[in-house]
């Protein structure tokens, strides 16, 4: 049976079809503004989720992250619900979480994101002042000085971290060390100041060799805030676990020498 030589015969049909008109705008509305998932957007458009992912890349729409290191797919609670239940009715974070079918952690994270005053411990009967955490961080002299030194502008509260920081602040070894050890902030505080998820900060510290304070208790920043923000960097209790797991006090020259190696640049 004679065979035609390669390339002979009719032309192959063009498999690449023109995109439907207005698809880029529709996809941005569904995925970016209405915050549907890729699968949900595909169901609305009648195309597979894999095709939605291809269109996102083609149109330059950045896909949201997922998992423990995510920013955009976090559960966002209505601010009115938090104002009514937590601020006005005085329910604890646990009670609010049960009413909204979320965890206590999500309630408190949303309250901090919106800049709401949060009670110590999240309970009505817990003594102690209320804290507007993001405002307190920016008002702290040590934190504001460290941010200014690294040219990190303040971003006021008022929404989830992905709204406050559409592009998170790049982490450097010295920025994280200054905020964590120099200012005594916690890992979640660094998230609020940079837009980088707390687990991203934790992983960066592990790779950069920045030691972690002994777990438990309030951070030096919160202890300083509760004492009226009268402390100085050298008088804050900067603690880290030694190799035997005991608490040891570190003065500023010690942690600077440990973290700031002049022969080693910032981790990217």
Residue frames relative to the residue before (quaternion, step in Angstrom):
aa qw qx qy qz dx dy dz
X 1.0000 0.0000 0.0000 0.0000 0.00 0.00 0.00
X 0.3636 -0.7531 0.4965 0.2327 3.62 -0.53 1.05
X 0.2383 -0.7663 0.5865 0.1098 3.52 -1.07 0.87
X 0.4479 -0.6613 0.5237 0.2962 3.52 -1.06 0.70
X 0.5241 -0.6353 0.4615 0.3297 3.53 -1.05 0.73
X 0.6626 -0.5252 0.3634 0.3913 3.54 -1.24 0.56
X 0.7980 0.2886 -0.2303 0.4763 3.56 -0.90 0.90
X 0.5860 0.5727 -0.3796 0.4296 3.55 1.24 -0.19
X 0.6438 0.5229 -0.3881 0.4018 3.55 -1.17 0.45
X 0.7632 -0.3803 0.2691 0.4478 3.52 -1.30 -0.28
X 0.5593 -0.5982 0.4574 0.3468 3.54 -1.24 0.38
X 0.4890 -0.6542 0.4936 0.2989 3.50 -1.12 0.70
X 0.5164 -0.6381 0.4595 0.3391 3.57 -1.04 0.67
X 0.5152 -0.6245 0.4892 0.3242 3.54 -1.15 0.62
X 0.2864 -0.7968 0.5120 0.1448 3.57 -0.48 1.24
X 0.6422 0.5025 -0.3298 0.4758 3.58 1.17 -0.42
X 0.1486 -0.7977 0.5822 0.0511 3.52 -0.51 1.22
X 0.5791 -0.5622 0.4508 0.3813 3.50 -1.21 0.46
X 0.5233 -0.6302 0.4708 0.3275 3.54 -1.08 0.74
X 0.5786 -0.5738 0.4358 0.3823 3.57 -1.07 0.62
X 0.5526 -0.6271 0.4220 0.3512 3.61 -0.95 0.72
X 0.8310 0.2002 -0.1697 0.4904 3.52 -0.97 0.91
X 0.3677 0.7603 -0.4818 0.2337 3.62 1.23 0.17
X 0.6287 0.5510 -0.3491 0.4233 3.59 0.94 -0.82
X 0.6879 0.4729 -0.2878 0.4693 3.59 0.88 -0.90
X 0.6465 0.5174 -0.3209 0.4597 3.58 1.01 -0.82
X 0.6653 0.5015 -0.3042 0.4619 3.55 0.96 -0.87
X 0.6383 0.5122 -0.3317 0.4693 3.58 1.00 -0.75
X 0.6388 0.5241 -0.3302 0.4564 3.59 1.01 -0.77
X 0.7055 0.4658 -0.2746 0.4581 3.58 0.87 -0.94
X 0.7811 0.3841 -0.1875 0.4552 3.56 0.76 -1.08
X 0.7497 0.3960 -0.2235 0.4809 3.58 0.88 -0.92
X 0.7847 0.3568 -0.1880 0.4706 3.59 0.70 -1.07
X 0.7483 0.3421 -0.2137 0.5266 3.60 0.90 -0.86
X 0.3233 -0.8114 0.4417 0.2050 3.55 1.38 -0.11
X 0.2266 0.7479 -0.5759 0.2400 3.55 0.88 0.97
X 0.5181 -0.6036 0.4898 0.3568 3.56 -1.21 0.42
X 0.6778 -0.4683 0.3550 0.4419 3.56 -1.27 0.20
X 0.6571 0.5048 -0.3157 0.4624 3.59 0.95 -0.83
X 0.6617 0.4972 -0.3118 0.4665 3.60 0.96 -0.83
X 0.6439 0.5047 -0.3263 0.4734 3.60 0.98 -0.77
X 0.6417 0.5207 -0.3264 0.4589 3.58 1.02 -0.74
X 0.6391 0.5218 -0.3307 0.4581 3.57 1.03 -0.76
X 0.6507 0.5062 -0.3218 0.4656 3.60 1.00 -0.76
X 0.7350 0.4206 -0.2245 0.4821 3.57 0.97 -0.89
X 0.4162 -0.7257 0.4557 0.3041 3.58 1.25 -0.29
X 0.5954 0.5203 -0.3832 0.4775 3.57 1.08 0.71
X 0.6106 -0.5617 0.3906 0.3989 3.62 -1.15 0.43
X 0.6216 -0.5515 0.4070 0.3791 3.54 -1.22 0.52
X 0.6115 0.5556 -0.3550 0.4375 3.58 1.08 -0.70
X 0.6436 0.5096 -0.3218 0.4718 3.58 1.04 -0.74
X 0.6036 0.5466 -0.3593 0.4559 3.59 1.07 -0.67
X 0.6481 0.5177 -0.3154 0.4610 3.56 0.98 -0.85
X 0.6334 0.5203 -0.3275 0.4699 3.58 1.05 -0.77
X 0.6612 0.5010 -0.3102 0.4644 3.59 0.94 -0.84
X 0.6155 0.5455 -0.3568 0.4431 3.60 1.00 -0.74
X 0.6755 0.4764 -0.2954 0.4791 3.56 0.91 -0.88
X 0.6523 0.5306 -0.3209 0.4360 3.60 0.96 -0.84
X 0.7498 0.3845 -0.2117 0.4952 3.57 0.98 -0.84
X 0.5091 -0.6824 0.4073 0.3305 3.59 1.23 0.07
X 0.4213 0.6771 -0.4850 0.3589 3.57 1.17 0.59
X 0.3638 -0.7618 0.4962 0.2028 3.55 -0.55 1.15
X 0.3964 -0.7213 0.5214 0.2250 3.55 -0.82 1.04
X 0.4950 -0.6519 0.4857 0.3067 3.57 -1.09 0.70
X 0.4632 -0.6667 0.5103 0.2839 3.53 -1.16 0.64
X 0.1993 -0.7710 0.5965 0.1002 3.53 -1.25 0.48
X 0.6911 0.4950 -0.3422 0.4004 3.55 -1.30 0.23
X 0.7818 -0.3679 0.2413 0.4419 3.55 -1.32 -0.22
X 0.7130 0.4249 -0.2570 0.4949 3.59 1.18 -0.44
X 0.4247 0.7483 -0.4324 0.2698 3.58 1.28 0.18
X 0.2786 -0.7346 0.5893 0.1883 3.53 -1.40 0.21
X 0.7862 0.4259 -0.1890 0.4061 3.52 0.74 -1.13
X 0.7246 0.4497 -0.2624 0.4515 3.61 1.03 -0.64
X 0.3620 0.7307 -0.5038 0.2850 3.57 1.14 0.43
X 0.5501 -0.6051 0.4613 0.3440 3.54 -1.19 0.55
X 0.1318 -0.7872 0.6011 0.0394 3.57 -0.70 1.13
X 0.2395 -0.7865 0.5582 0.1116 3.57 -0.70 1.12
X 0.5523 -0.5952 0.4517 0.3698 3.61 -1.11 0.56
X 0.4809 -0.6863 0.4597 0.2939 3.54 -0.81 0.98
X 0.6099 0.5577 -0.3647 0.4289 3.62 1.04 -0.64
X 0.6367 0.5251 -0.3332 0.4558 3.58 1.03 -0.77
X 0.6605 0.4936 -0.3134 0.4711 3.59 0.97 -0.79
X 0.6367 0.5254 -0.3331 0.4556 3.58 0.99 -0.78
X 0.6906 0.4796 -0.2882 0.4583 3.57 0.92 -0.91
X 0.7681 0.4025 -0.2121 0.4507 3.57 0.71 -1.09
X 0.7729 0.3728 -0.1971 0.4742 3.57 0.76 -1.03
X 0.7639 0.3834 -0.2156 0.4723 3.58 0.74 -1.03
X 0.7583 0.3878 -0.2250 0.4733 3.61 0.74 -1.02
X 0.7595 0.3735 -0.2131 0.4881 3.60 0.75 -1.05
X 0.3965 -0.7582 0.4503 0.2553 3.61 1.21 -0.29
X 0.3262 0.7427 -0.5258 0.2557 3.59 1.09 0.52
X 0.5257 -0.6124 0.4792 0.3451 3.55 -1.18 0.51
X 0.6546 -0.5058 0.3767 0.4168 3.56 -1.25 0.32
X 0.6211 0.5337 -0.3453 0.4586 3.60 1.06 -0.67
X 0.6717 0.4891 -0.3032 0.4665 3.60 0.93 -0.87
X 0.6312 0.5161 -0.3334 0.4733 3.57 1.00 -0.77
X 0.6471 0.5279 -0.3174 0.4492 3.56 0.97 -0.84
X 0.6525 0.5039 -0.3231 0.4646 3.58 0.98 -0.77
X 0.6607 0.5016 -0.3140 0.4619 3.60 0.99 -0.74
X 0.7584 0.3603 -0.1915 0.5082 3.59 1.04 -0.77
X 0.4258 -0.7348 0.4342 0.3004 3.60 1.34 0.12
X 0.5639 0.5289 -0.4243 0.4714 3.54 0.92 0.97
X 0.5992 -0.5679 0.4213 0.3755 3.55 -1.30 0.17
X 0.6592 -0.4918 0.3975 0.4069 3.53 -1.32 0.30
X 0.6202 0.5640 -0.3387 0.4273 3.58 1.02 -0.80
X 0.6617 0.4994 -0.3092 0.4660 3.59 0.95 -0.85
X 0.6214 0.5397 -0.3437 0.4522 3.59 1.02 -0.77
X 0.7112 0.4533 -0.2709 0.4640 3.58 0.78 -1.00
X 0.6313 0.5293 -0.3476 0.4478 3.59 0.99 -0.73
X 0.6632 0.4893 -0.3069 0.4761 3.58 0.96 -0.82
X 0.6283 0.5306 -0.3424 0.4544 3.59 1.01 -0.75
X 0.6605 0.4826 -0.3088 0.4852 3.59 0.95 -0.81
X 0.6376 0.5387 -0.3365 0.4361 3.60 0.95 -0.83
X 0.7162 0.4389 -0.2471 0.4831 3.58 0.98 -0.85
X 0.4795 -0.6862 0.4287 0.3397 3.57 1.25 -0.19
X 0.3710 0.7304 -0.4972 0.2859 3.60 1.14 0.51
X 0.5271 -0.6016 0.4796 0.3609 3.60 -1.10 0.56
X 0.1435 -0.7969 0.5858 0.0356 3.57 -0.77 1.09
X 0.4043 -0.7187 0.5179 0.2273 3.54 -0.89 0.98
X 0.5821 -0.5738 0.4446 0.3663 3.54 -1.18 0.58
X 0.8267 0.1608 -0.1462 0.5189 3.55 -0.72 1.06
X 0.4530 -0.7244 0.4233 0.3016 3.61 1.26 -0.16
X 0.6423 0.5049 -0.3310 0.4722 3.63 1.21 0.25
X 0.5972 -0.5959 0.4009 0.3570 3.56 -1.12 0.66
X 0.7450 0.4315 -0.2292 0.4542 3.56 0.86 -0.95
X 0.4989 0.6603 -0.4371 0.3521 3.59 1.22 -0.11
X 0.3675 -0.7388 0.5094 0.2444 3.62 -0.67 1.00
X 0.5580 0.6054 -0.4536 0.3410 3.52 -1.28 0.40
X 0.5855 -0.6081 0.4074 0.3485 3.57 -1.17 0.52
X 0.4855 -0.6135 0.5260 0.3337 3.53 -1.31 0.31
X 0.1920 -0.7921 0.5729 0.0871 3.55 -1.11 0.69
X 0.2076 -0.6955 0.6724 0.1449 3.52 -1.09 0.85
X 0.3154 -0.8485 0.3824 0.1852 3.49 0.28 1.39
X 0.6819 0.4840 -0.3171 0.4475 3.60 0.78 -0.94
X 0.6596 0.4954 -0.3085 0.4737 3.58 0.95 -0.82
X 0.6463 0.5189 -0.3217 0.4578 3.58 1.01 -0.78
X 0.6266 0.5321 -0.3422 0.4551 3.59 1.02 -0.73
X 0.7090 0.4514 -0.2748 0.4669 3.58 0.81 -0.96
X 0.6616 0.5056 -0.3109 0.4582 3.61 1.13 -0.56
X 0.5497 0.6166 -0.4039 0.3931 3.59 1.19 -0.32
X 0.4842 -0.6995 0.4303 0.3018 3.64 -0.70 0.98
X 0.6655 0.5040 -0.3171 0.4499 3.59 0.94 -0.81
X 0.6679 0.4957 -0.3031 0.4652 3.57 0.92 -0.91
X 0.6734 0.4926 -0.3095 0.4562 3.59 0.85 -0.92
X 0.6453 0.5115 -0.3293 0.4621 3.60 1.02 -0.72
X 0.6564 0.5039 -0.3184 0.4624 3.58 0.97 -0.82
X 0.6544 0.5032 -0.3189 0.4656 3.59 0.95 -0.81
X 0.6484 0.5099 -0.3229 0.4639 3.58 0.98 -0.79
X 0.6322 0.5395 -0.3344 0.4443 3.58 0.99 -0.80
X 0.7526 0.3572 -0.1961 0.5172 3.58 1.01 -0.80
X 0.4435 -0.7314 0.4269 0.2934 3.58 1.32 0.26
X 0.3684 0.6863 -0.5204 0.3500 3.55 0.92 1.03
X 0.2812 -0.7956 0.5056 0.1798 3.64 -0.34 1.14
X 0.5107 -0.6285 0.4765 0.3422 3.61 -1.12 0.53
X 0.1290 -0.7604 0.6335 0.0618 3.54 -1.14 0.77
X 0.3531 -0.7770 0.4711 0.2229 3.64 -0.34 1.16
X 0.6057 -0.5508 0.4359 0.3738 3.52 -1.31 0.41
X 0.3647 0.7455 -0.5177 0.2080 3.53 -1.30 0.28
X 0.8155 0.0188 -0.0163 0.5783 3.59 1.20 0.18
X 0.6998 -0.4534 0.3252 0.4460 3.58 -1.26 0.10
X 0.6944 -0.5221 0.3045 0.3905 3.53 -1.22 0.53
X 0.6531 0.5132 -0.3356 0.4442 3.62 1.02 -0.66
X 0.6313 0.4917 -0.3423 0.4924 3.60 1.20 -0.36
X 0.6697 0.4908 -0.3052 0.4664 3.58 0.96 -0.81
X 0.7895 0.1468 -0.0630 0.5926 3.58 1.04 -0.76
X 0.1813 -0.7899 0.5764 0.1045 3.63 0.05 1.19
X 0.7439 0.1362 -0.1056 0.6456 3.56 1.18 -0.63
X 0.3465 -0.7649 0.4955 0.2222 3.63 -0.40 1.14
X 0.5766 -0.5812 0.4503 0.3563 3.54 -1.23 0.55
X 0.4498 -0.6763 0.4974 0.3050 3.65 -0.79 0.89
X 0.3791 -0.7263 0.5320 0.2140 3.55 -0.98 0.89
X 0.0567 -0.7536 0.6528 0.0519 3.53 -1.14 0.73
X 0.6578 -0.5291 0.3577 0.3991 3.54 -1.17 0.51
X 0.7235 0.4485 -0.2667 0.4519 3.57 0.86 -0.93
X 0.5976 0.5536 -0.3682 0.4482 3.61 1.07 -0.65
X 0.6903 0.4634 -0.2876 0.4754 3.58 0.80 -0.97
X 0.6551 0.5085 -0.3247 0.4548 3.60 0.93 -0.81
X 0.6568 0.5074 -0.3205 0.4565 3.59 0.95 -0.81
X 0.6854 0.4721 -0.2950 0.4694 3.60 0.93 -0.85
X 0.7294 0.4489 -0.2541 0.4494 3.58 0.85 -0.96
X 0.7870 0.2869 -0.1583 0.5227 3.59 0.75 -1.02
X 0.6994 0.4836 -0.2964 0.4349 3.60 0.83 -0.87
X 0.7836 0.2927 -0.1452 0.5285 3.58 1.00 -0.88
X 0.4348 -0.7364 0.4364 0.2796 3.58 1.22 -0.19
X 0.3783 0.7161 -0.5095 0.2908 3.60 1.11 0.48
X 0.4649 -0.6509 0.5185 0.3021 3.53 -1.32 0.25
X 0.6984 -0.4645 0.3330 0.4308 3.54 -1.30 0.20
X 0.6724 0.4758 -0.3080 0.4760 3.61 0.96 -0.76
X 0.5801 0.5492 -0.3800 0.4663 3.59 1.15 -0.45
X 0.6377 0.5154 -0.3294 0.4682 3.60 0.99 -0.80
X 0.5878 0.5528 -0.3703 0.4602 3.60 1.09 -0.59
X 0.6876 0.4842 -0.2876 0.4583 3.59 0.88 -0.90
X 0.7035 0.4667 -0.2609 0.4682 3.59 1.15 -0.58
X 0.7880 0.3110 -0.1499 0.5098 3.59 1.14 -0.55
X 0.4385 -0.6889 0.4720 0.3323 3.59 1.14 -0.48
X 0.5408 0.5906 -0.4162 0.4307 3.58 1.26 0.05
X 0.5075 -0.6553 0.4482 0.3350 3.64 -0.81 0.90
X 0.6233 -0.5798 0.3759 0.3661 3.54 -1.09 0.75
X 0.6604 0.4985 -0.3229 0.4594 3.59 0.96 -0.77
X 0.5939 0.5360 -0.3638 0.4771 3.59 1.14 -0.53
X 0.6430 0.5110 -0.3164 0.4746 3.57 0.98 -0.85
X 0.6548 0.5178 -0.3169 0.4501 3.58 0.91 -0.90
X 0.6708 0.4906 -0.2974 0.4699 3.57 0.93 -0.88
X 0.6260 0.5289 -0.3373 0.4634 3.59 1.03 -0.75
X 0.6560 0.5097 -0.3175 0.4573 3.59 0.92 -0.85
X 0.6401 0.5221 -0.3291 0.4575 3.57 0.99 -0.77
X 0.6924 0.4667 -0.2831 0.4718 3.58 0.91 -0.90
X 0.7068 0.4594 -0.2632 0.4692 3.58 1.06 -0.76
X 0.4733 -0.6979 0.4308 0.3213 3.58 1.23 -0.10
X 0.3981 0.6913 -0.5011 0.3354 3.59 1.13 0.59
X 0.3854 -0.7543 0.4731 0.2422 3.63 -0.53 1.06
X 0.3797 -0.7041 0.5642 0.2040 3.52 -1.29 0.58
X 0.4998 -0.6442 0.4821 0.3206 3.56 -1.03 0.76
X 0.6431 -0.5049 0.4046 0.4097 3.52 -1.28 0.39
X 0.4629 -0.7044 0.4478 0.2984 3.65 -0.76 0.93
X 0.6925 0.4679 -0.3634 0.4116 3.51 -1.25 0.55
X 0.7782 0.3249 -0.2517 0.4748 3.54 -1.13 0.67
X 0.6161 -0.5449 0.4176 0.3861 3.53 -1.33 0.10
X 0.5541 -0.5926 0.4671 0.3516 3.52 -1.23 0.51
X 0.6415 -0.5129 0.3845 0.4215 3.63 -1.18 0.36
X 0.6051 0.5544 -0.3659 0.4389 3.61 1.04 -0.66
X 0.6966 0.4621 -0.2882 0.4670 3.60 0.83 -0.94
X 0.6237 0.5140 -0.3517 0.4724 3.60 1.03 -0.66
X 0.6483 0.5070 -0.3151 0.4726 3.57 1.04 -0.79
X 0.6474 0.5170 -0.3212 0.4588 3.58 0.99 -0.82
X 0.6717 0.4951 -0.3006 0.4619 3.57 0.93 -0.86
X 0.6805 0.4600 -0.2898 0.4913 3.59 1.13 -0.54
X 0.6472 -0.5443 0.3147 0.4311 3.57 1.22 0.25
X 0.4710 -0.7037 0.4202 0.3262 3.57 1.26 0.40
X 0.3677 0.7399 -0.4830 0.2900 3.55 1.01 0.85
X 0.5509 0.6610 -0.3872 0.3312 3.59 1.23 -0.28
X 0.3116 -0.6949 0.6109 0.2164 3.50 -1.34 0.23
X 0.6840 -0.5018 0.3309 0.4133 3.54 -1.23 0.45
X 0.7111 0.4664 -0.2851 0.4423 3.58 0.85 -0.85
X 0.6988 0.4518 -0.2834 0.4766 3.60 1.20 -0.39
X 0.5129 0.6212 -0.4389 0.3980 3.60 1.22 -0.12
X 0.4660 -0.6803 0.4862 0.2893 3.55 -1.06 0.68
X 0.0536 -0.7941 0.6052 -0.0187 3.54 -0.03 1.33
X 0.0153 -0.8309 0.5517 -0.0699 3.53 -0.36 1.28
X 0.0205 0.7650 -0.6437 -0.0020 3.52 -1.17 0.60
X 0.4775 -0.6446 0.4924 0.3377 3.63 -1.12 0.47
X 0.3163 -0.7165 0.5738 0.2396 3.57 -0.96 0.78
X 0.7587 -0.3981 0.2443 0.4541 3.59 -1.25 -0.04
X 0.6919 0.4409 -0.2823 0.4972 3.60 1.19 -0.35
X 0.5702 -0.6463 0.3591 0.3580 3.58 1.28 0.21
X 0.5300 0.6218 -0.4259 0.3888 3.59 1.24 0.22
X 0.5336 -0.6035 0.4777 0.3504 3.53 -1.26 0.43
X 0.0038 -0.7737 0.6335 -0.0059 3.55 -1.01 0.86
X 0.4099 -0.7033 0.5282 0.2415 3.54 -1.09 0.74
X 0.1309 -0.7893 0.5968 0.0610 3.55 -0.92 0.91
X 0.3028 -0.7233 0.5886 0.1968 3.56 -0.85 0.91
X 0.6978 -0.4796 0.3190 0.4257 3.56 -1.24 0.36
X 0.6640 0.4932 -0.3560 0.4348 3.69 0.74 -0.80
X 0.6326 0.5453 -0.3483 0.4256 3.62 1.03 -0.70
X 0.7389 0.4001 -0.2729 0.4685 3.58 0.71 -0.98
X 0.5866 0.5524 -0.3858 0.4494 3.61 1.11 -0.52
X 0.6654 0.4968 -0.3064 0.4653 3.57 0.94 -0.87
X 0.6729 0.5034 -0.3006 0.4511 3.57 1.02 -0.78
X 0.7610 0.3892 -0.2068 0.4761 3.57 0.92 -0.91
X 0.7542 0.3572 -0.2017 0.5128 3.58 0.93 -0.87
X 0.0201 -0.7927 0.6075 -0.0462 3.56 -0.13 1.30
X 0.3795 -0.7674 0.4586 0.2382 3.62 -0.41 1.12
X 0.6777 0.4774 -0.2977 0.4735 3.58 1.20 -0.38
X 0.7095 0.4078 -0.2380 0.5231 3.55 1.27 0.02
X 0.3418 -0.7648 0.5118 0.1905 3.59 -0.68 1.07
X 0.6877 -0.4493 0.3642 0.4388 3.52 -1.35 0.04
X 0.4599 -0.6440 0.5342 0.2974 3.53 -1.13 0.74
X 0.3512 -0.7392 0.5401 0.1964 3.56 -0.98 0.84
